[in-house]
Amino acid sequence: MMMANRYMLNVYYPLPDFEGTDDQLFLISSEGTEQFNTTKQKEEHAHTFVNCYWASPGTDSKTGQSGINISVVQSLNFGGSIPNMLRDKIGPMQATQAIEGVQGYFAALK
């Protein structure tokens, strides 16, 4: 089973801080990157329509333990079909890695 390479060009859009809070919001998108597509190879162009993370400090009401509340909105096109076997294996792994990366990013801000 063959699957073509994929590439994705993303731009980070800084968003203003929430005044008086420790909340963080950031947005990533591929919108407006089409002019940078210079590849001549047979690769699929994946596209991020929107990838938005909102993180805020939180406390568990039962245990009192502090942590981070994270809300995520994503809309992506991976550019072509991906075999079910691969999708079912990689999808959950990438979702977990994304959340761990966001947690590390916001933890480093403190």
C-alpha positions, -999 to +999 in steps of 0.1 A: +000+000+000+015+033-011+009+067+003+022+100-011+043+123+010+024+153+024+036+188+032+019+216+050+028+253+053+014+270+084+015+305+097+013+314+134-009+343+141-002+360+174-034+371+192-036+398+219-033+388+255-063+385+276-060+415+299-061+406+336-059+368+330-033+341+324-052+327+295-034+322+262-049+319+227-031+311+195-041+304+160-024+285+132-035+284+095-023+276+060-045+304+046-024+327+025+006+304+020-002+292-015+024+315-031+051+297-011+043+263-027+074+259-049+077+221-048+079+203-081+076+168-065+045+147-066+035+154-030+000+160-016-005+195-003-022+192+031-040+223+044-048+237+078-080+258+076-078+266+113-060+252+143-068+272+174-058+265+210-072+284+241-055+275+274-063+288+308-052+279+343-077+258+361-083+239+394-100+206+398-131+212+420-128+177+436-091+175+443-080+211+443-051+202+420-041+229+396-037+224+359-045+238+325-079+238+307-073+235+270-099+240+243-090+231+207-107+237+174-091+222+143-102+219+106-076+202+084-074+186+049-047+160+047-046+162+009-059+129-005-070+096+010-052+080+039-056+043+044-079+034+074-052+013+091-027+042+090-054+068+100-066+047+130-030+043+143-016+077+137-047+099+145-048+092+182-010+094+185-009+128+168-038+141+190-020+131+221+013+146+209-004+179+201-019+182+236+014+173+253+031+199+231+006+226+240+009+217+277+047+220+276+044+253+257+021+269+283+040+254+313+072+270+299+055+304+300+052+304+338 
